[in-house]
Amino acid sequence: MIAERDGAIVGWVSGYRPPSEPGSFFVWQVAVAPAARGHRLGARMIESLLGRPSAKGVTHLITTVTEDNRPSWALFEGLAKQWGAPLAKSAHFERETHFAGAHATEWLACIGPLTAERRGQNQGELAT
């Protein structure tokens, strides 16, 4: 998903439904331009994606995040709080095992179970 303002891209989210976990939506990356920060754009883009017909049946939002990525943790913790859903966190790709020490451990964040009401499916169009 891409968000535009006055013809300029100000945000985007990439993600997919893993074939091995059809009830989950995996958020791969979220990017918001500095000028668009502080307006819940990342959260609104994710909510908009989850409101699409292709997201029918999604019960969990999942992603991986390094421990020090405070903006991402704030986004996903905020969504969990807004949706009234638990957020579970566990080491997923470990520094030594998966990255030979060259990259920080990626933690799996899992929000859910979700309901249509919790995830704001009926919020209408995304506006930036």
Number of C-alpha atoms within 10 A of each C-alpha: 12 12 21 13 11 7 7 9 13 19 22 18 18 15 16 13 17 11 8 7 11 14 18 24 24 19 16 13 13 18 16 19 12 9 9 17 13 9 11 14 23 23 17 19 23 22 19 20 20 21 20 11 9 10 18 12 15 20 19 19 24 22 20 22 23 16 13 11 9 11 9 19 16 11 16 22 17 15 24 21 14 13 19 16 19 15 20 13 15 11 15 14 18 15 15 12 9 14 13 10 11 9 13 17 21 20 18 18 21 22 25 21 17 21 16 15 10 16 23 17 18 12 12 10 10 13 10 15
